[in-house]
Amino acid sequence: MTIINFSKSPLMNRHSSKMSGKMVTTFPDYPGVALKALKEDDIITIRVFFGIGKGDKMRVDGGHIDLRVEFVDENSVMAVIITQLPEHFPWKTGESIEVFEEEILYKTDFQ
């Protein structure tokens, strides 16, 4: 796993990482899913990063969110966020977003 030192960056510092001044730049290899394998009401998971706060107090929070597929076209998916998100996040639970194939980590096997 590659680690980069961001000690001078106001976004990537001890407030945004468990390792003071460091940020992970690679992630596990998830199986992903082809758009042609998706259908309406499938549950997919993506990794997201949100800037939280302002100015020098800004930090980056990341995690996984689950979405329910609404519509699939040739290049992307429209899906509604089903993960309960905190009020201060820029996206809201129930909001519909566009997702691209390379952003999908996996599809759940249950509904």
C-alpha distance (Angstrom), angle and dihedral (degrees) to the residues before:
residue distance angle dihedral
M1 . . .
T2 3.81 . .
I3 3.81 118.3 .
I4 3.82 122.0 -165.4
N5 3.80 123.8 -164.9
F6 3.82 111.8 -124.7
S7 3.78 97.1 171.4
K8 3.85 93.9 138.5
S9 3.80 96.9 43.9
P10 3.82 116.2 98.5
L11 3.81 89.4 -149.2
M12 3.77 101.3 48.8
N13 3.78 108.6 43.3
R14 3.78 141.0 109.4
H15 3.82 89.3 -58.2
S16 3.80 93.0 59.5
S17 3.77 102.3 39.4
K18 3.80 137.1 47.1
M19 3.80 88.4 -134.5
S20 3.79 107.9 65.2
G21 3.81 110.4 -112.9
K22 3.81 95.5 -1.7
M23 3.79 136.1 103.3
V24 3.81 129.3 -169.2
T25 3.83 111.6 -119.3
T26 3.80 100.7 -175.1
F27 3.77 129.8 54.2
P28 3.80 136.9 -160.8
D29 3.79 116.1 -77.0
Y30 3.81 105.4 -104.8
P31 3.81 119.5 -164.6
G32 3.80 95.4 -117.1
V33 3.79 122.0 -164.3
A34 3.79 135.3 -113.9
L35 3.80 116.4 -118.2
K36 3.80 90.1 -125.3
A37 3.83 88.5 61.5
L38 3.83 92.4 58.4
K39 3.77 128.5 89.2
E40 3.80 136.6 175.4
D41 3.83 114.1 -64.2
D42 3.83 95.1 19.6
I43 3.81 112.9 138.7
I44 3.81 115.5 -128.6
T45 3.79 132.9 179.9
I46 3.79 127.5 -140.9
R47 3.80 133.4 179.4
V48 3.80 115.7 -119.4
F49 3.79 137.8 -174.5
F50 3.81 123.6 -156.5
G51 3.79 129.2 -168.8
I52 3.81 105.8 -131.7
G53 3.80 122.0 -165.1
K54 3.79 131.0 2.5
G55 3.78 139.0 -85.9
D56 3.81 116.5 -17.5
K57 3.81 90.1 -7.3
M58 3.81 92.6 59.8
R59 3.79 116.9 119.3
V60 3.77 135.4 171.3
D61 3.79 121.5 -117.2
G62 3.77 120.4 -169.6
G63 3.73 137.1 -176.2
H64 3.78 146.0 125.6
I65 3.78 126.2 -68.8
D66 3.78 129.2 -168.6
L67 3.79 122.7 -134.1
R68 3.79 134.5 -170.9
V69 3.82 112.0 -134.6
E70 3.80 113.5 -119.0
F71 3.80 101.7 171.4
V72 3.81 136.8 0.4
D73 3.81 123.6 -156.2
E74 3.82 133.0 170.9
N75 3.81 96.7 -78.8
S76 3.79 109.3 19.0
V77 3.79 148.6 12.0
M78 3.77 130.2 -122.7
A79 3.78 109.4 -144.4
V80 3.78 137.5 168.8
I81 3.81 120.4 -126.0
I82 3.81 110.2 -115.1
T83 3.81 98.3 172.1
Q84 3.80 112.7 100.8
L85 3.82 105.1 -115.4
P86 3.82 128.2 -166.5
E87 3.82 116.3 -100.2
H88 3.81 93.9 -112.2
F89 3.82 94.1 59.4
P90 3.81 115.8 105.2
W91 3.84 91.9 -127.9
K92 3.78 122.0 59.2
T93 3.79 133.4 -147.8
G94 3.82 107.1 -97.3
E95 3.82 93.5 28.7
S96 3.80 117.4 129.5
I97 3.82 117.4 -129.7
E98 3.79 136.9 177.8
V99 3.81 115.6 -113.1
F100 3.80 127.8 -170.0
E101 3.79 125.2 -144.8
E102 3.81 95.2 -109.8
E103 3.83 90.6 55.6
I104 3.81 95.2 58.4
L105 3.80 112.9 98.8
Y106 3.78 97.5 -175.2
K107 3.81 147.0 -33.1
T108 3.79 119.3 -118.4
D109 3.78 119.7 -122.6
F110 3.80 94.2 -138.8
Q111 3.82 131.7 62.7
